[in-house]
Amino acid sequence: FIGMRIGLPEQVSSAEFARGGVWELLFVSVINFIMILLCMYLFRENVVLKVILTVICGCTFVMILSSGYRMMMYIGEYYLTFLRVLVLWFLIVLALIIAGMTVSIYKKRFPLFHYIMAVVGVMYIGFSFSRPDVIVAKYDIARWEGTSDADFYYLMYEVSSIDAAPEIAKIDLNDEKWASVENGFRKQSLYNYFLYISENNKGIFFRKANYSRIRAKLAADRYLEEHKDDVNMNDSW
């Protein structure tokens, strides 16, 4: 954190700095977690041991914060993806677990195992219901500037089309940040993308009813209606 005040070396970009440290810090945090757990259950209760384990917990919190800080720098440079959301989620889970371990150092009756299971279970369910692909699409569409074709096609083919379709439908290819020499091809690709979703989700409103699929189907149909004159229908799916 102190080094960032004076800036990074010229040959190191913020993305390289972020990516180069996240996994190492995360790995050491996991090692600390295992080490604290073993010390608590293999050695007798001792004031010195408690102080040492508390210091290790504090250092682990610092490493978790540093990992999160570096990941946010990386996201700022290369935007959000499902894997990066997953890393941030894991850092939060790890921080909550270390907090529980810190409490258990001083309270032997603290149900650490049940606490960890509850944290992992609740956070996993929360992560599942948060629809991370929607978060990715919203974040990237709102912040992308000078978007490359790789970024554009990542949205269409690397994230869940069912969850992200309503957000992707908000893309205005006439906006400057989406414009490119191949903008006509992008319009055709986007039209084909929604045509595929619309055709692939026919008849889902009754027996196969699914909230996300229905939203995607409605968004696709609306997009196709609004942009039917923008593309050559003969080149569609």
C-alpha positions in Angstrom: 0.0 0.0 0.0 2.8 2.4 0.8 4.6 1.7 -2.5 1.5 2.8 -4.5 1.9 6.4 -3.2 5.2 6.9 -5.1 3.9 5.0 -8.2 4.9 1.8 -9.9 8.1 1.3 -11.9 7.8 2.4 -15.5 8.1 -1.1 -16.9 5.3 -2.4 -14.7 1.7 -1.7 -15.5 -1.0 -1.6 -12.8 -2.5 -4.7 -14.3 0.8 -6.6 -14.2 1.3 -5.5 -10.6 -2.2 -6.6 -9.6 -2.1 -9.9 -11.3 1.4 -10.7 -10.1 0.5 -10.5 -6.4 -3.1 -11.7 -6.0 -2.6 -15.4 -6.2 0.6 -15.4 -4.1 -1.2 -13.4 -1.3 -4.2 -15.7 -1.6 -2.1 -18.8 -1.3 -0.3 -17.5 1.8 -3.6 -16.6 3.4 -4.8 -20.2 2.9 -1.5 -21.4 4.5 -2.1 -19.1 7.5 -5.6 -20.4 7.8 -4.4 -24.0 8.0 -1.5 -23.1 10.3 -3.8 -21.3 12.8 -6.3 -24.2 12.8 -3.6 -26.7 13.5 -2.0 -24.6 16.3 -5.4 -24.2 18.0 -6.1 -27.9 18.1 -2.6 -29.4 18.5 -1.2 -27.2 21.3 -2.3 -26.4 24.8 -3.9 -23.0 25.5 -1.2 -20.4 26.2 -1.1 -16.6 26.3 2.0 -16.3 24.1 0.4 -18.7 21.5 -2.8 -16.6 21.5 -0.8 -13.4 20.9 1.1 -15.1 18.1 -2.0 -16.5 16.4 -3.8 -13.1 16.8 -0.8 -11.4 15.0 -1.0 -14.0 12.2 -4.7 -13.4 11.9 -4.1 -9.6 11.6 -1.4 -10.2 9.0 -3.8 -12.4 7.1 -6.4 -9.6 7.1 -3.8 -7.3 5.6 -2.9 -9.8 2.9 -6.6 -10.3 2.1 -7.1 -6.5 1.8 -4.0 -6.3 -0.4 -5.3 -9.1 -2.6 -8.6 -7.4 -3.0 -6.9 -4.1 -3.7 -4.8 -5.6 -6.4 -7.8 -7.4 -7.9 -9.7 -4.1 -8.1 -6.8 -2.5 -9.9 -6.8 -5.4 -12.3 -10.6 -5.1 -12.9 -10.1 -1.4 -13.4 -7.7 -2.2 -16.2 -9.3 -5.2 -17.8 -12.9 -5.0 -16.6 -15.0 -7.6 -14.8 -15.3 -11.3 -15.6 -17.0 -14.2 -13.8 -13.6 -15.5 -12.5 -12.7 -12.1 -11.0 -16.1 -11.9 -9.3 -15.4 -15.4 -7.9 -12.0 -14.3 -6.5 -13.6 -11.3 -4.8 -16.3 -13.5 -3.3 -13.7 -15.9 -2.0 -11.7 -13.1 -0.4 -14.8 -12.0 1.5 -15.5 -15.6 2.6 -11.9 -16.0 3.7 -12.1 -12.8 5.7 -15.2 -13.9 7.5 -13.6 -17.3 8.3 -10.5 -15.6 9.7 -12.7 -13.3 11.8 -14.4 -16.4 13.3 -11.0 -18.0 13.9 -9.8 -14.8 15.7 -12.9 -15.1 18.0 -12.3 -18.8 18.6 -8.7 -18.1 19.8 -10.1 -16.4 22.9 -13.4 -18.3 23.2 -12.9 -22.0 23.3 -16.6 -22.7 23.2 -17.1 -20.8 19.9 -18.6 -23.3 17.4 -15.9 -22.6 14.7 -16.8 -25.6 12.5 -20.5 -24.7 12.5 -19.6 -21.1 11.9 -17.4 -21.9 8.9 -20.1 -24.2 7.4 -22.7 -21.4 7.9 -20.5 -18.8 6.3 -19.7 -20.9 3.3 -23.3 -22.1 2.9 -24.9 -18.7 3.2 -22.3 -17.0 1.0 -22.5 -19.7 -1.6 -26.3 -19.4 -1.8 -26.0 -15.6 -1.9 -23.5 -15.8 -4.7 -25.7 -18.2 -6.7 -28.8 -16.0 -6.4 -26.8 -12.8 -7.1 -26.6 -13.9 -10.8 -22.9 -12.9 -11.2 -23.2 -12.8 -15.0 -25.7 -10.0 -14.7 -23.2 -8.1 -12.5 -20.4 -8.6 -15.0 -22.6 -7.4 -17.9 -23.9 -4.4 -16.0 -20.4 -3.3 -14.9 -18.6 -3.8 -18.2 -21.3 -2.2 -20.4 -21.4 0.8 -18.1 -17.6 1.3 -18.1 -16.2 0.0 -21.4 -14.7 2.7 -23.6 -13.1 2.0 -26.9 -14.3 -1.6 -26.6 -12.4 -4.1 -28.7 -14.1 -7.0 -30.6 -12.7 -9.4 -28.0 -14.6 -7.5 -25.2 -17.7 -7.4 -27.3 -17.7 -11.1 -28.0 -16.8 -12.0 -24.4 -20.2 -10.5 -23.4 -22.1 -12.5 -25.9 -20.4 -15.9 -25.7 -18.5 -16.2 -22.4 -21.2 -15.1 -19.9 -24.6 -16.7 -19.5 -26.7 -15.6 -22.4 -29.9 -16.2 -20.3 -28.9 -14.0 -17.5 -27.0 -11.3 -19.4 -29.3 -10.9 -22.4 -31.5 -8.2 -20.9 -28.3 -6.1 -20.1 -26.7 -6.8 -23.5 -30.0 -5.6 -25.1 -29.2 -2.2 -23.7 -26.0 -1.8 -25.8 -26.3 1.0 -28.4 -23.9 0.2 -31.2 -24.4 3.8 -32.5 -22.7 5.1 -29.3 -19.1 6.2 -29.9 -17.6 3.7 -27.3 -19.0 0.8 -29.3 -18.2 2.1 -32.7 -15.6 0.3 -34.8 -14.7 -0.3 -38.5 -16.6 -3.5 -38.2 -19.7 -2.0 -36.6 -22.0 -3.4 -39.3 -20.7 -6.9 -38.5 -21.2 -6.2 -34.8 -24.9 -5.3 -35.5 -25.4 -8.4 -37.5 -23.7 -10.5 -34.7 -25.8 -9.0 -32.0 -29.0 -9.5 -34.0 -28.1 -13.1 -34.6 -27.3 -13.5 -30.9 -30.8 -12.4 -29.9 -32.4 -14.3 -32.7 -30.8 -17.5 -31.4 -32.1 -16.8 -27.9 -35.6 -16.1 -29.2 -35.7 -19.2 -31.3 -34.1 -21.4 -28.6 -36.6 -20.3 -25.9 -39.9 -20.7 -27.7 -42.7 -22.2 -25.6 -41.1 -21.6 -22.2 -44.0 -19.7 -20.7 -45.9 -22.7 -19.4 -44.5 -26.2 -18.7 -40.9 -25.0 -19.0 -41.4 -21.7 -17.3 -38.1 -20.2 -16.0 -37.8 -16.6 -14.8 -34.4 -15.9 -16.3 -35.3 -17.6 -19.6 -38.5 -15.6 -19.8 -36.6 -12.3 -19.2 -34.1 -13.3 -21.9 -36.8 -14.2 -24.3 -38.7 -11.0 -23.8 -35.5 -8.9 -24.1 -34.5 -10.8 -27.3 -37.9 -10.3 -28.9 -38.0 -6.6 -28.0 -34.4 -6.1 -29.4 -35.3 -8.0 -32.7 -38.4 -5.8 -33.1 -36.5 -2.6 -32.5 -33.6 -3.5 -34.8 -35.2 -5.5 -37.6 -34.3 -2.8 -40.1 -30.6 -2.5 -39.0 -29.3 -5.7 -40.5 -29.6 -8.0 -43.5 -32.2 -10.6 -42.6 -30.8 -13.0 -45.1 -27.6 -13.3 -43.1 -29.3 -14.2 -39.8 -29.6 -17.6 -38.2 
